[in-house]
Amino acid sequence: MARSKRALICASLVASGWIVAQPAVAQRINPKLAADAVYSQLPELPQENQYFRRKGNKPATNSTLVSRLIRYHTLVKGRSPQYRFDWKITLADFLGLYENLREEEYPGQSYLKTNPMESDRKLIRQLTRKQRLALTQILSDLYTSQAPRRAAPPTEKQQPEPPKPAAAPDPEPISRPKLIPLPGSGSADLLRPQTTPKSSSPQPQSTTPTRKPTSESQKLTF
C-alpha cells in the first residue's frame, strides 16, 4: 500500500510537471549568506557545522545544515529557489518520500572528511511540521526578494507633433456688381428723344425800329 501510494503521488507530480528538473537558476546569493539569513530567523535550527576538511584537517564551520540543504536544492537538483513547493519537494527527499539521496552527489562529500548526508537526513526528520513549513517559507521569500525584476518595457518616445499649418487669412469679400433693375412698363418712352416744350410766355417784341414809309412808298399805298 505504501508503494502504491507513493507511486500515485509521483504520477500526480509528473502530470503537473513538478518532477521535471527545472534548469538551474543563476544565484545572486551565496549559500552561506542565505543560510545565515535563515538562522537569524530560525535560531533553533541546528548548525551542524562540526565537520573537518580533508585538506589541512581544519574545521569547516561554513558548511552548515541549511547551506548544504540549499546547495542540494539549487546545484544538485537544479530546482527553483523561488517557489515554496519546490522546497517542499526537497524536504520530501530528506524524508524519503520522493527521490533518494545519493552520497556521491551530496554537498560536502568532496571536501569533508565525513559525508554529512545521513546526519542531515536525521536532523530534517526531527524538525516539527511547523519548523519545516517556516523553513520553506523563509527560503522562498528570501530568494524571491533577491530575484532580478523584469525591466519595464521602454515607453515609446513621444513623437513631436507636426507643426500645425498657419491659419489661412480670411478671403477678401468679392465685390459683386450691382444689378440694374429691369425696365418696367412705359420704359420705352424713355428712349424717345425729348423735345423742348414750347414756352407759353409771350415772345419779346423785336426792338428793331420800324421804318417809316417814304414818300415813294406812300404813293404806292392807298
Disulfide bonds with the S-S distance in Angstrom:
none
